[in-house]
Amino acid sequence: MGKWFPRLYDVAMKPLEKTRFNKIRTELVGEAKGRVLEIGSGTGVNFPYYKNAIRVDAIEPNPLMSKQALKRIQESHVPIELYSASAEELPFADSTFDTVVSTLVFCTIPDPVKALKEIRRVSKTDAEIVFFEHVRMDQQVLGKAQDLLTPLWKKGFDGCHLNRNTLEVIKESGLEIEGVDSNYGGLFLTIKCLN
C-alpha cells in the first residue's frame, strides 16, 4: 500500500462526490438501519451520511485511510467504531448485522468470493446488503481498455481492479438481488440485496 494514494484519494474523488456520488451515498447509506457493517470505510466518506443506523462497525485494512477517517467520525450522526480488518476475515459473530454497506471497495478486495461469504455469515437473515461499485463495462472497447489498464492500475491505486465483474460475483454468492441501477453508462452500479 502506497502512502500517496490515501492522501490524494479525497481530492481525486471530489468532482465525482459533488455530482452524482453525493446523491447515491445519501440514498444507500442514509437508508442503512439497525446495526450496520461498513466494508472498507476508507477515509470515512460515508460516515456523515448515516442517519438511521443504531451504530456502525466499519472495517478498513489500510491504516493511512483509517487515520483520515477519524476526523469524519466526528461529523457522524451515529456512533461509529473503526476496526483494522479485512473483508475476508471479519471479527464479528454470526448473524450480527441488520445492514451491510460497501461503496467503491470490492475492486480492491483480494478475494471477493471469500469476502461475500464472510458478509453473509455476519449478516442476519434478511439483512439488507448494499453495494455501490465500479465494474467492468459491457461495452466491448471500454471493457477491453479496462482489461489492459488493470495490471498497472492495481499497482498505483491500492490494488484496484478496474475490470472486476462485481455484479457476477454477487450473483454467484447466494445473495438475493433486489435491484441494480446503472450510473455513468454502466461503469458504476448500485446493487441492493438481501441475505
Buried (B, 14 or more C-beta within 10 A) or exposed (E): EEEEBBBEBBEEBEEBBEEEBEEBBEBBBBBBBBBBBBBBBBBBBBBBBBBBBEEBBBBBBBEBBBEBBEEBBEEBEBEBEBBEBBBBEBEBEEEBBBBBBBBBBBBBBEEBEBBBBBBBBBBBEEBBBBBBBBBBBEEEEBBEBBEEEBEEBBEEBBBBBBBBBBBEBBBEBEBEBEEBEEBEEBBBBBBBBEB
